[in-house]
Amino acid sequence: MIFEKVKEIIAETMGITEEEIAMDSHLIDDLGADSIDAVELSISIEETFDLDLDDDDILKFEKVSDIVEFLENNN
């Protein structure tokens, strides 16, 4: 469930299809995320899951699975 929502957020934020996103996709290397995408993703995640991310949390997100794992443990 969380993975599906995260895929939706990433696809919408980065202008890609959900089919391009796998649990082990690397945000930068595989999906082409840049610093602006990272900020937009963090804002969308905060709004969707009603939580506050600090800079340390955001910097730890290298793969989609990192985001999903964080949300499973903190939501």
PDB file with SEQRES, HELIX, SHEET and CRYST1 records, atoms N, CA, C and O in Angstrom:
SEQRES   1 A   75  MET ILE PHE GLU LYS VAL LYS GLU ILE ILE ALA GLU THR          
SEQRES   2 A   75  MET GLY ILE THR GLU GLU GLU ILE ALA MET ASP SER HIS          
SEQRES   3 A   75  LEU ILE ASP ASP LEU GLY ALA ASP SER ILE ASP ALA VAL          
SEQRES   4 A   75  GLU LEU SER ILE SER ILE GLU GLU THR PHE ASP LEU ASP          
SEQRES   5 A   75  LEU ASP ASP ASP ASP ILE LEU LYS PHE GLU LYS VAL SER          
SEQRES   6 A   75  ASP ILE VAL GLU PHE LEU GLU ASN ASN ASN                      
HELIX    1 AA1 ILE A    2  MET A   14  1                                  13    
HELIX    2 AA2 GLU A   18  GLU A   20  5                                   3    
HELIX    3 AA3 SER A   35  PHE A   49  1                                  15    
HELIX    4 AA4 ASP A   55  LYS A   60  1                                   6    
HELIX    5 AA5 VAL A   64  ASN A   74  1                                  11    
CRYST1    1.000    1.000    1.000  90.00  90.00  90.00 P 1           1          
ATOM      1  N   MET A   1       0.822  -1.199   0.000  1.00  0.00           N  
ATOM      2  CA  MET A   1       0.000   0.000   0.000  1.00  0.00           C  
ATOM      3  C   MET A   1       0.866   1.262   0.000  1.00  0.00           C  
ATOM      4  O   MET A   1       0.660   2.164  -0.813  1.00  0.00           O  
ATOM      5  N   ILE A   2       1.836   1.318   0.919  1.00  0.00           N  
ATOM      6  CA  ILE A   2       2.718   2.491   0.978  1.00  0.00           C  
ATOM      7  C   ILE A   2       3.525   2.602  -0.312  1.00  0.00           C  
ATOM      8  O   ILE A   2       3.692   3.695  -0.853  1.00  0.00           O  
ATOM      9  N   PHE A   3       4.028   1.460  -0.807  1.00  0.00           N  
ATOM     10  CA  PHE A   3       4.818   1.475  -2.038  1.00  0.00           C  
ATOM     11  C   PHE A   3       4.007   2.052  -3.202  1.00  0.00           C  
ATOM     12  O   PHE A   3       4.526   2.843  -3.989  1.00  0.00           O  
ATOM     13  N   GLU A   4       2.744   1.659  -3.310  1.00  0.00           N  
ATOM     14  CA  GLU A   4       1.902   2.160  -4.396  1.00  0.00           C  
ATOM     15  C   GLU A   4       1.731   3.678  -4.311  1.00  0.00           C  
ATOM     16  O   GLU A   4       1.769   4.367  -5.330  1.00  0.00           O  
ATOM     17  N   LYS A   5       1.545   4.193  -3.109  1.00  0.00           N  
ATOM     18  CA  LYS A   5       1.381   5.641  -2.925  1.00  0.00           C  
ATOM     19  C   LYS A   5       2.692   6.367  -3.228  1.00  0.00           C  
ATOM     20  O   LYS A   5       2.689   7.429  -3.851  1.00  0.00           O  
ATOM     21  N   VAL A   6       3.808   5.793  -2.786  1.00  0.00           N  
ATOM     22  CA  VAL A   6       5.120   6.394  -3.058  1.00  0.00           C  
ATOM     23  C   VAL A   6       5.379   6.420  -4.564  1.00  0.00           C  
ATOM     24  O   VAL A   6       5.877   7.416  -5.088  1.00  0.00           O  
ATOM     25  N   LYS A   7       5.047   5.337  -5.260  1.00  0.00           N  
ATOM     26  CA  LYS A   7       5.199   5.314  -6.721  1.00  0.00           C  
ATOM     27  C   LYS A   7       4.385   6.424  -7.369  1.00  0.00           C  
ATOM     28  O   LYS A   7       4.855   7.107  -8.279  1.00  0.00           O  
ATOM     29  N   GLU A   8       3.163   6.594  -6.892  1.00  0.00           N  
ATOM     30  CA  GLU A   8       2.291   7.639  -7.429  1.00  0.00           C  
ATOM     31  C   GLU A   8       2.902   9.025  -7.220  1.00  0.00           C  
ATOM     32  O   GLU A   8       2.890   9.856  -8.128  1.00  0.00           O  
ATOM     33  N   ILE A   9       3.432   9.271  -6.026  1.00  0.00           N  
ATOM     34  CA  ILE A   9       4.053  10.564  -5.710  1.00  0.00           C  
ATOM     35  C   ILE A   9       5.275  10.802  -6.594  1.00  0.00           C  
ATOM     36  O   ILE A   9       5.439  11.886  -7.155  1.00  0.00           O  
ATOM     37  N   ILE A  10       6.129   9.791  -6.715  1.00  0.00           N  
ATOM     38  CA  ILE A  10       7.346   9.931  -7.522  1.00  0.00           C  
ATOM     39  C   ILE A  10       6.987  10.187  -8.985  1.00  0.00           C  
ATOM     40  O   ILE A  10       7.552  11.079  -9.617  1.00  0.00           O  
ATOM     41  N   ALA A  11       6.057   9.412  -9.518  1.00  0.00           N  
ATOM     42  CA  ALA A  11       5.662   9.568 -10.923  1.00  0.00           C  
ATOM     43  C   ALA A  11       5.116  10.965 -11.185  1.00  0.00           C  
ATOM     44  O   ALA A  11       5.476  11.609 -12.171  1.00  0.00           O  
ATOM     45  N   GLU A  12       4.248  11.426 -10.297  1.00  0.00           N  
ATOM     46  CA  GLU A  12       3.648  12.749 -10.471  1.00  0.00           C  
ATOM     47  C   GLU A  12       4.691  13.858 -10.349  1.00  0.00           C  
ATOM     48  O   GLU A  12       4.692  14.803 -11.137  1.00  0.00           O  
ATOM     49  N   THR A  13       5.566  13.741  -9.372  1.00  0.00           N  
ATOM     50  CA  THR A  13       6.578  14.768  -9.122  1.00  0.00           C  
ATOM     51  C   THR A  13       7.607  14.840 -10.243  1.00  0.00           C  
ATOM     52  O   THR A  13       8.025  15.926 -10.646  1.00  0.00           O  
ATOM     53  N   MET A  14       8.014  13.671 -10.745  1.00  0.00           N  
ATOM     54  CA  MET A  14       9.107  13.629 -11.706  1.00  0.00           C  
ATOM     55  C   MET A  14       8.649  13.511 -13.158  1.00  0.00           C  
ATOM     56  O   MET A  14       9.475  13.510 -14.070  1.00  0.00           O  
ATOM     57  N   GLY A  15       7.348  13.411 -13.374  1.00  0.00           N  
ATOM     58  CA  GLY A  15       6.845  13.331 -14.738  1.00  0.00           C  
ATOM     59  C   GLY A  15       7.205  12.042 -15.451  1.00  0.00           C  
ATOM     60  O   GLY A  15       7.477  12.049 -16.652  1.00  0.00           O  
ATOM     61  N   ILE A  16       7.209  10.927 -14.715  1.00  0.00           N  
ATOM     62  CA  ILE A  16       7.477   9.617 -15.304  1.00  0.00           C  
ATOM     63  C   ILE A  16       6.283   8.710 -15.013  1.00  0.00           C  
ATOM     64  O   ILE A  16       5.390   9.073 -14.247  1.00  0.00           O  
ATOM     65  N   THR A  17       6.274   7.534 -15.628  1.00  0.00           N  
ATOM     66  CA  THR A  17       5.168   6.607 -15.388  1.00  0.00           C  
ATOM     67  C   THR A  17       5.468   5.734 -14.176  1.00  0.00           C  
ATOM     68  O   THR A  17       6.627   5.489 -13.841  1.00  0.00           O  
ATOM     69  N   GLU A  18       4.412   5.271 -13.529  1.00  0.00           N  
ATOM     70  CA  GLU A  18       4.586   4.393 -12.373  1.00  0.00           C  
ATOM     71  C   GLU A  18       5.275   3.092 -12.763  1.00  0.00           C  
ATOM     72  O   GLU A  18       5.953   2.481 -11.937  1.00  0.00           O  
ATOM     73  N   GLU A  19       5.110   2.658 -14.015  1.00  0.00           N  
ATOM     74  CA  GLU A  19       5.736   1.428 -14.492  1.00  0.00           C  
ATOM     75  C   GLU A  19       7.258   1.522 -14.497  1.00  0.00           C  
ATOM     76  O   GLU A  19       7.942   0.500 -14.452  1.00  0.00           O  
ATOM     77  N   GLU A  20       7.789   2.731 -14.552  1.00  0.00           N  
ATOM     78  CA  GLU A  20       9.239   2.927 -14.555  1.00  0.00           C  
ATOM     79  C   GLU A  20       9.843   2.792 -13.156  1.00  0.00           C  
ATOM     80  O   GLU A  20      11.064   2.745 -13.011  1.00  0.00           O  
ATOM     81  N   ILE A  21       9.001   2.731 -12.135  1.00  0.00           N  
ATOM     82  CA  ILE A  21       9.460   2.788 -10.753  1.00  0.00           C  
ATOM     83  C   ILE A  21       9.349   1.416 -10.103  1.00  0.00           C  
ATOM     84  O   ILE A  21       8.269   0.829 -10.041  1.00  0.00           O  
ATOM     85  N   ALA A  22      10.480   0.916  -9.620  1.00  0.00           N  
ATOM     86  CA  ALA A  22      10.520  -0.347  -8.886  1.00  0.00           C  
ATOM     87  C   ALA A  22      10.994  -0.068  -7.465  1.00  0.00           C  
ATOM     88  O   ALA A  22      11.552   0.992  -7.181  1.00  0.00           O  
ATOM     89  N   MET A  23      10.769  -1.019  -6.591  1.00  0.00           N  
ATOM     90  CA  MET A  23      11.170  -0.858  -5.198  1.00  0.00           C  
ATOM     91  C   MET A  23      12.674  -0.595  -5.097  1.00  0.00           C  
ATOM     92  O   MET A  23      13.114   0.174  -4.242  1.00  0.00           O  
ATOM     93  N   ASP A  24      13.466  -1.234  -5.972  1.00  0.00           N  
ATOM     94  CA  ASP A  24      14.921  -1.071  -5.889  1.00  0.00           C  
ATOM     95  C   ASP A  24      15.462   0.019  -6.817  1.00  0.00           C  
ATOM     96  O   ASP A  24      16.674   0.122  -7.006  1.00  0.00           O  
ATOM     97  N   SER A  25      14.579   0.828  -7.395  1.00  0.00           N  
ATOM     98  CA  SER A  25      15.028   1.925  -8.262  1.00  0.00           C  
ATOM     99  C   SER A  25      15.813   2.954  -7.459  1.00  0.00           C  
ATOM    100  O   SER A  25      15.381   3.397  -6.395  1.00  0.00           O  
ATOM    101  N   HIS A  26      16.969   3.324  -7.987  1.00  0.00           N  
ATOM    102  CA  HIS A  26      17.793   4.375  -7.389  1.00  0.00           C  
ATOM    103  C   HIS A  26      17.235   5.709  -7.881  1.00  0.00           C  
ATOM    104  O   HIS A  26      17.058   5.912  -9.082  1.00  0.00           O  
ATOM    105  N   LEU A  27      16.961   6.605  -6.952  1.00  0.00           N  
ATOM    106  CA  LEU A  27      16.298   7.862  -7.308  1.00  0.00           C  
ATOM    107  C   LEU A  27      17.093   8.692  -8.310  1.00  0.00           C  
ATOM    108  O   LEU A  27      16.511   9.275  -9.225  1.00  0.00           O  
ATOM    109  N   ILE A  28      18.398   8.752  -8.154  1.00  0.00           N  
ATOM    110  CA  ILE A  28      19.226   9.560  -9.053  1.00  0.00           C  
ATOM    111  C   ILE A  28      19.643   8.759 -10.285  1.00  0.00           C  
ATOM    112  O   ILE A  28      19.400   9.183 -11.415  1.00  0.00           O  
ATOM    113  N   ASP A  29      20.271   7.602 -10.069  1.00  0.00           N  
ATOM    114  CA  ASP A  29      20.835   6.837 -11.180  1.00  0.00           C  
ATOM    115  C   ASP A  29      19.776   6.250 -12.109  1.00  0.00           C  
ATOM    116  O   ASP A  29      19.936   6.284 -13.329  1.00  0.00           O  
ATOM    117  N   ASP A  30      18.696   5.711 -11.545  1.00  0.00           N  
ATOM    118  CA  ASP A  30      17.678   5.051 -12.361  1.00  0.00           C  
ATOM    119  C   ASP A  30      16.554   5.989 -12.802  1.00  0.00           C  
ATOM    120  O   ASP A  30      16.058   5.890 -13.924  1.00  0.00           O  
ATOM    121  N   LEU A  31      16.160   6.896 -11.913  1.00  0.00           N  
ATOM    122  CA  LEU A  31      14.990   7.731 -12.191  1.00  0.00           C  
ATOM    123  C   LEU A  31      15.342   9.165 -12.575  1.00  0.00           C  
ATOM    124  O   LEU A  31      14.467   9.930 -12.980  1.00  0.00           O  
ATOM    125  N   GLY A  32      16.611   9.535 -12.451  1.00  0.00           N  
ATOM    126  CA  GLY A  32      17.052  10.855 -12.891  1.00  0.00           C  
ATOM    127  C   GLY A  32      16.670  12.005 -11.979  1.00  0.00           C  
ATOM    128  O   GLY A  32      16.563  13.145 -12.430  1.00  0.00           O  
ATOM    129  N   ALA A  33      16.462  11.720 -10.700  1.00  0.00           N  
ATOM    130  CA  ALA A  33      16.086  12.778  -9.753  1.00  0.00           C  
ATOM    131  C   ALA A  33      17.237  13.763  -9.568  1.00  0.00           C  
ATOM    132  O   ALA A  33      18.409  13.389  -9.607  1.00  0.00           O  
ATOM    133  N   ASP A  34      16.876  15.025  -9.365  1.00  0.00           N  
ATOM    134  CA  ASP A  34      17.867  16.043  -9.032  1.00  0.00           C  
ATOM    135  C   ASP A  34      17.466  16.689  -7.711  1.00  0.00           C  
ATOM    136  O   ASP A  34      16.522  16.238  -7.062  1.00  0.00           O  
ATOM    137  N   SER A  35      18.169  17.734  -7.312  1.00  0.00           N  
ATOM    138  CA  SER A  35      17.912  18.350  -6.007  1.00  0.00           C  
ATOM    139  C   SER A  35      16.516  18.967  -5.928  1.00  0.00           C  
ATOM    140  O   SER A  35      15.886  18.943  -4.871  1.00  0.00           O  
ATOM    141  N   ILE A  36      16.040  19.510  -7.022  1.00  0.00           N  
ATOM    142  CA  ILE A  36      14.687  20.081  -7.030  1.00  0.00           C  
ATOM    143  C   ILE A  36      13.652  18.969  -6.859  1.00  0.00           C  
ATOM    144  O   ILE A  36      12.680  19.125  -6.120  1.00  0.00           O  
ATOM    145  N   ASP A  37      13.870  17.844  -7.550  1.00  0.00           N  
ATOM    146  CA  ASP A  37      12.969  16.700  -7.387  1.00  0.00           C  
ATOM    147  C   ASP A  37      12.952  16.230  -5.936  1.00  0.00           C  
ATOM    148  O   ASP A  37      11.895  15.899  -5.400  1.00  0.00           O  
ATOM    149  N   ALA A  38      14.122  16.201  -5.301  1.00  0.00           N  
ATOM    150  CA  ALA A  38      14.209  15.752  -3.910  1.00  0.00           C  
ATOM    151  C   ALA A  38      13.380  16.637  -2.988  1.00  0.00           C  
ATOM    152  O   ALA A  38      12.678  16.141  -2.108  1.00  0.00           O  
ATOM    153  N   VAL A  39      13.464  17.935  -3.192  1.00  0.00           N  
ATOM    154  CA  VAL A  39      12.680  18.867  -2.375  1.00  0.00           C  
ATOM    155  C   VAL A  39      11.185  18.662  -2.625  1.00  0.00           C  
ATOM    156  O   VAL A  39      10.396  18.601  -1.683  1.00  0.00           O  
ATOM    157  N   GLU A  40      10.804  18.558  -3.891  1.00  0.00           N  
ATOM    158  CA  GLU A  40       9.390  18.359  -4.226  1.00  0.00           C  
ATOM    159  C   GLU A  40       8.871  17.030  -3.693  1.00  0.00           C  
ATOM    160  O   GLU A  40       7.743  16.954  -3.206  1.00  0.00           O  
ATOM    161  N   LEU A  41       9.689  15.978  -3.781  1.00  0.00           N  
ATOM    162  CA  LEU A  41       9.297  14.676  -3.240  1.00  0.00           C  
ATOM    163  C   LEU A  41       9.091  14.746  -1.737  1.00  0.00           C  
ATOM    164  O   LEU A  41       8.109  14.222  -1.211  1.00  0.00           O  
ATOM    165  N   SER A  42      10.021  15.394  -1.049  1.00  0.00           N  
ATOM    166  CA  SER A  42       9.903  15.470   0.409  1.00  0.00           C  
ATOM    167  C   SER A  42       8.650  16.237   0.823  1.00  0.00           C  
ATOM    168  O   SER A  42       7.981  15.852   1.782  1.00  0.00           O  
ATOM    169  N   ILE A  43       8.326  17.309   0.116  1.00  0.00           N  
ATOM    170  CA  ILE A  43       7.114  18.077   0.426  1.00  0.00           C  
ATOM    171  C   ILE A  43       5.873  17.219   0.186  1.00  0.00           C  
ATOM    172  O   ILE A  43       4.960  17.202   1.012  1.00  0.00           O  
ATOM    173  N   SER A  44       5.836  16.516  -0.929  1.00  0.00           N  
ATOM    174  CA  SER A  44       4.684  15.665  -1.237  1.00  0.00           C  
ATOM    175  C   SER A  44       4.535  14.536  -0.227  1.00  0.00           C  
ATOM    176  O   SER A  44       3.420  14.205   0.178  1.00  0.00           O  
ATOM    177  N   ILE A  45       5.648  13.948   0.177  1.00  0.00           N  
ATOM    178  CA  ILE A  45       5.606  12.871   1.172  1.00  0.00           C  
ATOM    179  C   ILE A  45       5.106  13.408   2.507  1.00  0.00           C  
ATOM    180  O   ILE A  45       4.277  12.781   3.167  1.00  0.00           O  
ATOM    181  N   GLU A  46       5.616  14.574   2.898  1.00  0.00           N  
ATOM    182  CA  GLU A  46       5.170  15.186   4.159  1.00  0.00           C  
ATOM    183  C   GLU A  46       3.671  15.451   4.139  1.00  0.00           C  
ATOM    184  O   GLU A  46       2.973  15.157   5.110  1.00  0.00           O  
ATOM    185  N   GLU A  47       3.177  16.001   3.044  1.00  0.00           N  
ATOM    186  CA  GLU A  47       1.751  16.328   2.947  1.00  0.00           C  
ATOM    187  C   GLU A  47       0.887  15.071   2.893  1.00  0.00           C  
ATOM    188  O   GLU A  47      -0.151  15.001   3.551  1.00  0.00           O  
ATOM    189  N   THR A  48       1.305  14.093   2.122  1.00  0.00           N  
ATOM    190  CA  THR A  48       0.515  12.880   1.943  1.00  0.00           C  
ATOM    191  C   THR A  48       0.445  12.045   3.213  1.00  0.00           C  
ATOM    192  O   THR A  48      -0.610  11.517   3.564  1.00  0.00           O  
ATOM    193  N   PHE A  49       1.584  11.931   3.900  1.00  0.00           N  
ATOM    194  CA  PHE A  49       1.651  11.056   5.070  1.00  0.00           C  
ATOM    195  C   PHE A  49       1.593  11.822   6.386  1.00  0.00           C  
ATOM    196  O   PHE A  49       1.754  11.230   7.453  1.00  0.00           O  
ATOM    197  N   ASP A  50       1.364  13.132   6.321  1.00  0.00           N  
ATOM    198  CA  ASP A  50       1.199  13.981   7.500  1.00  0.00           C  
ATOM    199  C   ASP A  50       2.349  13.805   8.495  1.00  0.00           C  
ATOM    200  O   ASP A  50       2.141  13.444   9.653  1.00  0.00           O  
ATOM    201  N   LEU A  51       3.552  14.067   8.017  1.00  0.00           N  
ATOM    202  CA  LEU A  51       4.726  14.001   8.882  1.00  0.00           C  
ATOM    203  C   LEU A  51       5.730  15.058   8.473  1.00  0.00           C  
ATOM    204  O   LEU A  51       5.606  15.673   7.414  1.00  0.00           O  
ATOM    205  N   ASP A  52       6.722  15.264   9.316  1.00  0.00           N  
ATOM    206  CA  ASP A  52       7.788  16.224   9.027  1.00  0.00           C  
ATOM    207  C   ASP A  52       9.084  15.472   8.791  1.00  0.00           C  
ATOM    208  O   ASP A  52       9.499  14.664   9.621  1.00  0.00           O  
ATOM    209  N   LEU A  53       9.720  15.734   7.665  1.00  0.00           N  
ATOM    210  CA  LEU A  53      11.017  15.146   7.357  1.00  0.00           C  
ATOM    211  C   LEU A  53      12.093  16.176   7.641  1.00  0.00           C  
ATOM    212  O   LEU A  53      11.954  17.347   7.285  1.00  0.00           O  
ATOM    213  N   ASP A  54      13.166  15.736   8.283  1.00  0.00           N  
ATOM    214  CA  ASP A  54      14.282  16.661   8.435  1.00  0.00           C  
ATOM    215  C   ASP A  54      15.313  16.369   7.349  1.00  0.00           C  
ATOM    216  O   ASP A  54      15.223  15.357   6.654  1.00  0.00           O  
ATOM    217  N   ASP A  55      16.275  17.246   7.210  1.00  0.00           N  
ATOM    218  CA  ASP A  55      17.264  17.118   6.133  1.00  0.00           C  
ATOM    219  C   ASP A  55      18.025  15.803   6.199  1.00  0.00           C  
ATOM    220  O   ASP A  55      18.361  15.231   5.162  1.00  0.00           O  
ATOM    221  N   ASP A  56      18.302  15.315   7.411  1.00  0.00           N  
ATOM    222  CA  ASP A  56      19.016  14.044   7.552  1.00  0.00           C  
ATOM    223  C   ASP A  56      18.217  12.891   6.958  1.00  0.00           C  
ATOM    224  O   ASP A  56      18.779  12.012   6.304  1.00  0.00           O  
ATOM    225  N   ASP A  57      16.906  12.895   7.185  1.00  0.00           N  
ATOM    226  CA  ASP A  57      16.062  11.837   6.627  1.00  0.00           C  
ATOM    227  C   ASP A  57      16.089  11.876   5.106  1.00  0.00           C  
ATOM    228  O   ASP A  57      16.250  10.843   4.457  1.00  0.00           O  
ATOM    229  N   ILE A  58      15.934  13.049   4.549  1.00  0.00           N  
ATOM    230  CA  ILE A  58      15.878  13.199   3.094  1.00  0.00           C  
ATOM    231  C   ILE A  58      17.179  12.726   2.445  1.00  0.00           C  
ATOM    232  O   ILE A  58      17.146  12.082   1.396  1.00  0.00           O  
ATOM    233  N   LEU A  59      18.310  13.036   3.050  1.00  0.00           N  
ATOM    234  CA  LEU A  59      19.601  12.649   2.488  1.00  0.00           C  
ATOM    235  C   LEU A  59      19.816  11.139   2.494  1.00  0.00           C  
ATOM    236  O   LEU A  59      20.638  10.632   1.731  1.00  0.00           O  
ATOM    237  N   LYS A  60      19.094  10.417   3.339  1.00  0.00           N  
ATOM    238  CA  LYS A  60      19.218   8.958   3.417  1.00  0.00           C  
ATOM    239  C   LYS A  60      18.454   8.249   2.304  1.00  0.00           C  
ATOM    240  O   LYS A  60      18.679   7.063   2.064  1.00  0.00           O  
ATOM    241  N   PHE A  61      17.567   8.946   1.630  1.00  0.00           N  
ATOM    242  CA  PHE A  61      16.738   8.325   0.602  1.00  0.00           C  
ATOM    243  C   PHE A  61      17.504   8.212  -0.707  1.00  0.00           C  
ATOM    244  O   PHE A  61      17.539   9.155  -1.498  1.00  0.00           O  
ATOM    245  N   GLU A  62      18.118   7.054  -0.934  1.00  0.00           N  
ATOM    246  CA  GLU A  62      18.810   6.814  -2.196  1.00  0.00           C  
ATOM    247  C   GLU A  62      17.953   5.999  -3.153  1.00  0.00           C  
ATOM    248  O   GLU A  62      17.987   6.207  -4.366  1.00  0.00           O  
ATOM    249  N   LYS A  63      17.184   5.070  -2.592  1.00  0.00           N  
ATOM    250  CA  LYS A  63      16.324   4.199  -3.391  1.00  0.00           C  
ATOM    251  C   LYS A  63      14.877   4.366  -2.960  1.00  0.00           C  
ATOM    252  O   LYS A  63      14.590   4.869  -1.875  1.00  0.00           O  
ATOM    253  N   VAL A  64      13.986   3.940  -3.816  1.00  0.00           N  
ATOM    254  CA  VAL A  64      12.563   3.967  -3.482  1.00  0.00           C  
ATOM    255  C   VAL A  64      12.321   3.165  -2.211  1.00  0.00           C  
ATOM    256  O   VAL A  64      11.515   3.564  -1.370  1.00  0.00           O  
ATOM    257  N   SER A  65      13.008   2.045  -2.066  1.00  0.00           N  
ATOM    258  CA  SER A  65      12.835   1.196  -0.879  1.00  0.00           C  
ATOM    259  C   SER A  65      13.202   1.932   0.406  1.00  0.00           C  
ATOM    260  O   SER A  65      12.631   1.646   1.458  1.00  0.00           O  
ATOM    261  N   ASP A  66      14.141   2.871   0.342  1.00  0.00           N  
ATOM    262  CA  ASP A  66      14.506   3.662   1.528  1.00  0.00           C  
ATOM    263  C   ASP A  66      13.326   4.514   1.989  1.00  0.00           C  
ATOM    264  O   ASP A  66      13.079   4.641   3.189  1.00  0.00           O  
ATOM    265  N   ILE A  67      12.604   5.090   1.045  1.00  0.00           N  
ATOM    266  CA  ILE A  67      11.437   5.912   1.379  1.00  0.00           C  
ATOM    267  C   ILE A  67      10.346   5.039   1.984  1.00  0.00           C  
ATOM    268  O   ILE A  67       9.765   5.383   3.013  1.00  0.00           O  
ATOM    269  N   VAL A  68      10.071   3.902   1.336  1.00  0.00           N  
ATOM    270  CA  VAL A  68       9.017   3.000   1.809  1.00  0.00           C  
ATOM    271  C   VAL A  68       9.339   2.495   3.209  1.00  0.00           C  
ATOM    272  O   VAL A  68       8.473   2.491   4.084  1.00  0.00           O  
ATOM    273  N   GLU A  69      10.577   2.073   3.424  1.00  0.00           N  
ATOM    274  CA  GLU A  69      10.984   1.569   4.744  1.00  0.00           C  
ATOM    275  C   GLU A  69      10.846   2.653   5.809  1.00  0.00           C  
ATOM    276  O   GLU A  69      10.355   2.384   6.906  1.00  0.00           O  
ATOM    277  N   PHE A  70      11.270   3.862   5.498  1.00  0.00           N  
ATOM    278  CA  PHE A  70      11.142   4.973   6.443  1.00  0.00           C  
ATOM    279  C   PHE A  70       9.678   5.200   6.811  1.00  0.00           C  
ATOM    280  O   PHE A  70       9.343   5.357   7.985  1.00  0.00           O  
ATOM    281  N   LEU A  71       8.813   5.215   5.807  1.00  0.00           N  
ATOM    282  CA  LEU A  71       7.391   5.465   6.058  1.00  0.00           C  
ATOM    283  C   LEU A  71       6.748   4.333   6.853  1.00  0.00           C  
ATOM    284  O   LEU A  71       5.898   4.577   7.710  1.00  0.00           O  
ATOM    285  N   GLU A  72       7.150   3.102   6.571  1.00  0.00           N  
ATOM    286  CA  GLU A  72       6.613   1.968   7.331  1.00  0.00           C  
ATOM    287  C   GLU A  72       7.003   2.055   8.801  1.00  0.00           C  
ATOM    288  O   GLU A  72       6.234   1.659   9.677  1.00  0.00           O  
ATOM    289  N   ASN A  73       8.185   2.568   9.067  1.00  0.00           N  
ATOM    290  CA  ASN A  73       8.675   2.664  10.445  1.00  0.00           C  
ATOM    291  C   ASN A  73       8.242   3.929  11.168  1.00  0.00           C  
ATOM    292  O   ASN A  73       8.334   3.999  12.393  1.00  0.00           O  
ATOM    293  N   ASN A  74       7.770   4.931  10.432  1.00  0.00           N  
ATOM    294  CA  ASN A  74       7.467   6.227  11.049  1.00  0.00           C  
ATOM    295  C   ASN A  74       6.057   6.733  10.788  1.00  0.00           C  
ATOM    296  O   ASN A  74       5.772   7.907  11.024  1.00  0.00           O  
ATOM    297  N   ASN A  75       5.189   5.887  10.316  1.00  0.00           N  
ATOM    298  CA  ASN A  75       3.839   6.357  10.006  1.00  0.00           C  
ATOM    299  C   ASN A  75       2.812   5.591  10.811  1.00  0.00           C  
ATOM    300  O   ASN A  75       1.614   5.846  10.686  1.00  0.00           O  
TER     301      ASN A  75                                                      
END                                                                             
